[in-house]
Amino acid sequence: MENAQLIGLSRQMALRRQLDVVANNVANINSTGFKAEALLFEEYIMPVAADRSFPGGSQQLSYVHDWATLHDMQPGSFTQTGNPLDVALTGQGFLTVQGPEGIRYTRNGALEIDADGVLVTQNGYPVLSEGGNTIVFNPDEIDIAITADGVISTNAGAKGRLGVVEFADPQELTRTGDTMFAGSTPMAAQSTRVVQGSLERSNVSGVAAMTEMIRVTQAYTSLADLMNKQDELRRSAIQRLGDAQA
């Protein structure tokens, strides 16, 4: 009976983690460039059943283990904004950003120019050029244009090229914020193109995410009820055993 409780607890812990992931997806439905996440589960087999013996040998117990988080790198839909500082990326590329704790990568192309003339993200992180430098505009510069190759120019001339990179395996990236990633080894973009005046929406499907949240919640509730019944059976067995010995 204790084994049944432990197996149920492992499933509850996995469902709780899954609910957190789904809730985060739902919370970022409107986050520009957000990529949904999903949990990967595996069966963990305990080869020995504690405190029990069986004629045919030890009984294998199957536990639930959430061993990895999968990034859904499918592109979101594009929305035209007309803002020359907004960029969307086709393909699997990322913008390179200088975060407080090092280099970060993002698909959120809602860019701005701060008080110092530096091209930054909505969080104020400098967007880096192909050479790893910040991109700076003078106060009198106008007519900002960004080509499909990421080359930035104004009425004063070329300002550099956006540091767009790709990864051999994007699943190796680690999420460090709603739309920020870190880690892995970047390489020069080959198939990614920049679309000026547009933004990539979140790739989270609202209907699918809400349906999944309801399913996970119901599974967690049903499992909690089952574990309560198991606990009642154990208490009843202990009580009857005590009455029999008395």
Secondary structure, DSSP 8 states (H G I E B T S, - for coil): -HHHHHHHHHHHHHHHHHHHHHHHHHHTTTSTT---EEEEEEEEEESS-TT---TTS---EEEEEEEEEEE------EEE---TTBEEEETT-EEEEEETTEEEEE---B-EE-TTSBEE-TTS-BBBBTTS-B-B--TT----EE-TT-EEEETTEEEEEB-EEE-S-GGG-EE-SSSEEE-S--EE-SS-EEEETEEE-----HHHHHHHHHHHHHHHHHHHHHHHHHHHHHHHHHHHHHHHH-
